[in-house]
Amino acid sequence: MYNIGEQPFLAMASSVLMLVPGFPLINAVADMVKGFPCMGLARWTMASLLTLSTCMGIVAAMNVLDVWGWLL
């Protein structure tokens, strides 16, 4: 869009790598294995909501800036 580079989707993909909800997912599995299904399910739900909100935010940002990485 601003002629900064030929592949703006690489910057978009690399900027969100730290937002992957790895710790809540690992803790959810650990709680389920330890015998705490309610806490495991709650952490899994929180990790799913984090993933969903991250994806929706990325799509919204790409829509606002009119930068679509998968439409070459």
Residue, then its C-alpha position, 0 to 999 in steps of 0.5 A: m500500500y505504501n510501497i515499503g516492500e513487496q511482501p507486507f504480509l510477512a510483517m503482519a505474520s511476524s508481528v503476531l507470533m508472540l500472541v499465540p496462547g501457548f501457556p493457557l493451552i498447556n495449562a489446560v491439558a495439564d489441569m485435565v491430566k491432573g484431574f481438574p476438568c472444570m479448571g482445564l475446560a475454563r483455561w481451554t475456553m480462555a485460550s480459544l477466546l484469545t485465539l479467536s480475538t487475535c484472528m479477528g484483530i488481525v483480519a480487522a487490521m488488514n481490512v482497515l489498512d487494505v493489506w491482504g497477504w493471501l491475495l497476491 
